[in-house]
Amino acid sequence: MSLAGIFLITFLLVHMGINLLVIIFDDPMVYNRAAHFMSSNILIKIFEIVLFGGLLLHVIFALILQVQNWFARPRRYNKANYSNTSFFSKFMIHTAGIILVFLIIHFIDFYFRVKFGHSTMIHVDGVMYHDLATEIVDKFKLLPFVIFYIAAFIFLGFHLIHGFQSAFKTLGLDHKKYTPVVQALAFIYTVVVVAGYSIIPLVIYFK
């Protein structure tokens, strides 16, 4: 589960970098060409399978671990003791559920629309492109969608700030020298990811 989580943490940065092209460049074809490359390159297609596998493994192992925890203590403590439990770790399964709902909606809105030919197509320089940049801009002109998107990434931030530390701790980096560094990296990474993804709908909506 830790390895799958680290893999997804890395992917989030790559995906964010590509999405930022929508607001960095006025020309929507910059993003469309990047998306076209990602959807047509054979190496990326292989990576796509690995990505879905990593996501599926992460979800499956999370469910298994949660069920094991429930069965290990079917009755709650009479008095809760959270001295060794961070605020974020207590709600990992809850934030995971919210993120999963968001991912399903996100896949339906973009990934499956492209795969099954329901997205808008444009013809540029003899090549057919999915006009995803325009679809993204149209989505983020709607205030409810902007709020939902940003809220989803705030919940993702709650999930990441503990998950990042927990993944490295599980792999053995739990030491008085390393732990503060990992905690600092977890905070910086979470702020960058949440801010990076959230700025996209904000810029588009207020532009």
C-alpha positions as CSV (number, residue, x, y, z in Angstrom):
1,M,0.0,0.0,0.0
2,S,2.9,2.4,0.8
3,L,4.6,1.8,-2.6
4,A,1.3,2.3,-4.4
5,G,0.7,5.5,-2.5
6,I,4.2,6.8,-3.3
7,F,3.6,6.0,-6.9
8,L,0.3,8.0,-6.9
9,I,2.0,10.9,-5.0
10,T,4.6,11.1,-7.9
11,F,1.8,10.9,-10.5
12,L,-0.1,13.8,-8.9
13,L,2.8,16.2,-9.6
14,V,3.1,15.1,-13.2
15,H,-0.7,15.5,-13.8
16,M,-0.7,18.9,-12.0
17,G,2.2,20.1,-14.3
18,I,0.2,19.2,-17.4
19,N,-3.0,20.7,-16.1
20,L,-1.3,24.0,-15.3
21,L,-0.7,24.4,-19.0
22,V,-4.3,25.5,-19.3
23,I,-3.7,28.7,-17.4
24,I,0.0,29.3,-18.2
25,F,-0.7,29.5,-22.0
26,D,-3.5,31.4,-23.7
27,D,-3.4,29.0,-26.6
28,P,-5.6,26.0,-25.7
29,M,-3.7,23.9,-28.2
30,V,-0.6,23.8,-25.9
31,Y,-2.7,21.7,-23.4
32,N,-4.5,19.8,-26.2
33,R,-1.2,18.7,-27.8
34,A,0.2,17.6,-24.4
35,A,-3.0,15.7,-23.7
36,H,-2.9,14.1,-27.2
37,F,0.7,13.0,-26.6
38,M,-0.2,11.5,-23.3
39,S,-3.1,9.6,-24.8
40,S,-1.3,8.4,-28.0
41,N,2.3,7.6,-26.9
42,I,2.8,3.8,-26.3
43,L,5.0,4.3,-23.2
44,I,2.3,6.5,-21.7
45,K,-0.4,4.0,-22.5
46,I,1.7,1.3,-20.6
47,F,2.1,3.8,-17.7
48,E,-1.6,4.4,-17.8
49,I,-2.2,0.7,-17.1
50,V,0.3,0.8,-14.3
51,L,-1.4,3.9,-12.9
52,F,-4.8,2.2,-12.7
53,G,-3.2,-0.8,-11.2
54,G,-1.5,1.3,-8.5
55,L,-4.7,3.1,-7.8
56,L,-6.7,-0.1,-7.6
57,L,-4.1,-1.7,-5.3
58,H,-4.1,1.3,-3.0
59,V,-7.9,1.2,-2.7
60,I,-8.0,-2.6,-2.1
61,F,-5.2,-2.6,0.5
62,A,-6.8,0.4,2.2
63,L,-10.1,-1.5,2.5
64,I,-8.4,-4.7,3.7
65,L,-6.4,-2.8,6.4
66,Q,-9.5,-0.9,7.6
67,V,-11.5,-4.1,7.9
68,Q,-8.7,-5.8,9.7
69,N,-8.6,-2.9,12.2
70,W,-12.4,-3.1,12.7
71,F,-12.2,-6.9,13.4
72,A,-9.1,-6.5,15.6
73,R,-11.2,-4.3,17.9
74,P,-15.0,-4.8,17.3
75,R,-15.8,-2.7,20.4
76,R,-14.5,0.8,20.8
77,Y,-12.4,1.8,23.8
78,N,-14.5,3.2,26.7
79,K,-12.2,6.2,26.7
80,A,-10.6,7.4,23.4
81,N,-6.8,8.0,23.6
82,Y,-5.5,9.9,20.6
83,S,-2.1,10.8,22.0
84,N,-0.2,8.9,19.4
85,T,-2.7,9.5,16.6
86,S,-2.6,12.7,14.4
87,F,-5.7,14.5,13.5
88,F,-5.3,13.6,9.9
89,S,-4.7,9.9,10.5
90,K,-8.1,9.5,12.3
91,F,-10.0,10.4,9.2
92,M,-8.0,8.6,6.5
93,I,-10.8,6.3,5.5
94,H,-13.3,9.1,5.4
95,T,-11.2,11.4,3.2
96,A,-10.4,8.3,1.0
97,G,-14.1,7.8,0.4
98,I,-14.6,11.4,-0.6
99,I,-11.6,11.3,-2.9
100,L,-12.8,8.1,-4.5
101,V,-16.2,9.7,-5.3
102,F,-14.4,12.7,-6.9
103,L,-12.1,10.4,-9.0
104,I,-15.2,8.5,-10.3
105,I,-16.8,11.8,-11.4
106,H,-13.5,13.0,-12.8
107,F,-12.9,9.9,-14.9
108,I,-16.5,10.1,-16.2
109,D,-16.1,13.8,-17.1
110,F,-12.8,13.5,-18.9
111,Y,-11.1,10.1,-19.3
112,F,-14.1,8.0,-20.4
113,R,-15.5,10.8,-22.6
114,V,-12.2,10.7,-24.5
115,K,-12.0,6.9,-24.6
116,F,-15.5,6.5,-25.9
117,G,-15.5,9.4,-28.3
118,H,-17.8,11.8,-26.6
119,S,-15.5,14.8,-26.3
120,T,-15.3,17.7,-28.7
121,M,-12.8,17.2,-31.6
122,I,-10.9,19.8,-33.5
123,H,-8.7,19.6,-36.6
124,V,-5.4,21.4,-36.5
125,D,-2.5,21.0,-38.9
126,G,-3.9,17.8,-40.3
127,V,-4.3,16.2,-36.9
128,M,-7.5,15.5,-34.9
129,Y,-7.3,16.6,-31.3
130,H,-9.7,16.3,-28.3
131,D,-10.5,19.9,-27.3
132,L,-10.1,19.1,-23.6
133,A,-8.8,22.6,-22.8
134,T,-12.1,24.2,-23.9
135,E,-14.0,21.6,-21.9
136,I,-12.0,22.3,-18.8
137,V,-12.5,26.1,-19.2
138,D,-16.2,25.6,-19.7
139,K,-16.4,23.4,-16.5
140,F,-14.6,25.9,-14.4
141,K,-16.8,28.8,-15.5
142,L,-19.5,27.1,-13.3
143,L,-19.2,28.1,-9.7
144,P,-20.6,24.8,-8.2
145,F,-18.0,22.8,-10.1
146,V,-15.2,25.1,-9.0
147,I,-16.3,24.7,-5.3
148,F,-16.6,21.0,-5.6
149,Y,-13.2,20.7,-7.3
150,I,-11.4,22.8,-4.7
151,A,-13.2,21.1,-1.8
152,A,-12.1,17.7,-3.2
153,F,-8.5,18.7,-3.3
154,I,-8.7,20.1,0.3
155,F,-9.8,16.7,1.4
156,L,-7.0,15.2,-0.7
157,G,-4.6,17.4,1.2
158,F,-5.9,16.0,4.5
159,H,-5.3,12.5,3.1
160,L,-1.9,13.3,1.7
161,I,-0.3,15.0,4.7
162,H,-0.7,11.8,6.8
163,G,-0.4,9.4,3.9
164,F,3.0,10.8,2.7
165,Q,4.5,10.4,6.2
166,S,2.9,7.1,6.8
167,A,4.2,5.6,3.5
168,F,7.8,6.4,4.3
169,K,7.4,5.3,7.9
170,T,6.1,2.0,6.7
171,L,9.2,1.6,4.5
172,G,11.5,2.1,7.5
173,L,12.2,5.8,7.5
174,D,11.0,6.3,11.1
175,H,14.0,7.8,12.9
176,K,14.5,10.9,15.0
177,K,16.8,12.2,12.2
178,Y,14.6,11.4,9.3
179,T,11.1,11.9,10.7
180,P,11.2,15.7,10.9
181,V,12.5,15.9,7.4
182,V,9.7,13.6,6.1
183,Q,7.1,15.6,8.0
184,A,8.4,18.9,6.5
185,L,8.4,17.4,3.0
186,A,4.8,16.1,3.5
187,F,3.6,19.5,4.5
188,I,5.4,21.3,1.6
189,Y,4.3,18.6,-0.9
190,T,0.6,18.9,0.3
191,V,0.6,22.7,0.1
192,V,2.1,22.6,-3.4
193,V,-0.4,20.0,-4.7
194,V,-3.5,21.5,-3.2
195,A,-2.5,25.1,-4.2
196,G,-1.4,24.0,-7.7
197,Y,-4.6,22.2,-8.5
198,S,-6.9,24.7,-6.8
199,I,-5.4,27.7,-8.6
200,I,-6.5,26.3,-12.0
201,P,-10.3,26.7,-11.5
202,L,-9.8,30.0,-9.6
203,V,-7.9,31.6,-12.4
204,I,-10.3,30.3,-15.1
205,Y,-13.4,31.4,-13.1
206,F,-12.2,34.9,-12.3
207,K,-10.4,35.5,-15.6
